[in-house]
Amino acid sequence: MPQEPPPPRIVQREGIVRGMTSIQAPSRYVLRSVENGRDVDYLYSPSKELDLSRWKGLRVIVTGEEGLDDRWGNTPIITIQKIQTVGD
C-alpha cells in the first residue's frame, strides 16, 4: 500500500523581514528572529501581487506552509498564506 505524504505543516512565525544578498538563496527575503537575530525561515509567495519589499525591515507575523528546500536544509521556507505587521 503506498504511503500517503504527510499533511502540510502550517506554522505561524514572528520576526523581521530582511533582504537576502545571496543569489543562491531560495528566496530574496528571510524572516529573522527578534530574539537572537538568526534566520528563521525564507519567505516565498506564490502570488505576484504580494510585494515583499514593502515589508522589509518590519516586524511581522507570517502564517503559511513550512517546508525544507533540499539545497538549504538548515533554514526552512514558508509559503506565505498571510502576513501582517505586529500590532495589527
Rosetta blueprint (number, residue, H / E / L):
1 M L
2 P L
3 Q L
4 E L
5 P L
6 P L
7 P L
8 P L
9 R L
10 I E
11 V E
12 Q E
13 R E
14 E E
15 G E
16 I E
17 V E
18 R E
19 G E
20 M L
21 T L
22 S L
23 I L
24 Q L
25 A L
26 P L
27 S L
28 R L
29 Y E
30 V E
31 L E
32 R E
33 S L
34 V L
35 E L
36 N L
37 G L
38 R L
39 D E
40 V E
41 D E
42 Y E
43 L E
44 Y E
45 S L
46 P L
47 S L
48 K L
49 E L
50 L L
51 D L
52 L H
53 S H
54 R H
55 W H
56 K L
57 G L
58 L L
59 R E
60 V E
61 I E
62 V E
63 T E
64 G E
65 E E
66 E E
67 G E
68 L E
69 D E
70 D L
71 R L
72 W E
73 G E
74 N E
75 T E
76 P E
77 I E
78 I E
79 T E
80 I E
81 Q E
82 K E
83 I E
84 Q E
85 T E
86 V L
87 G L
88 D L
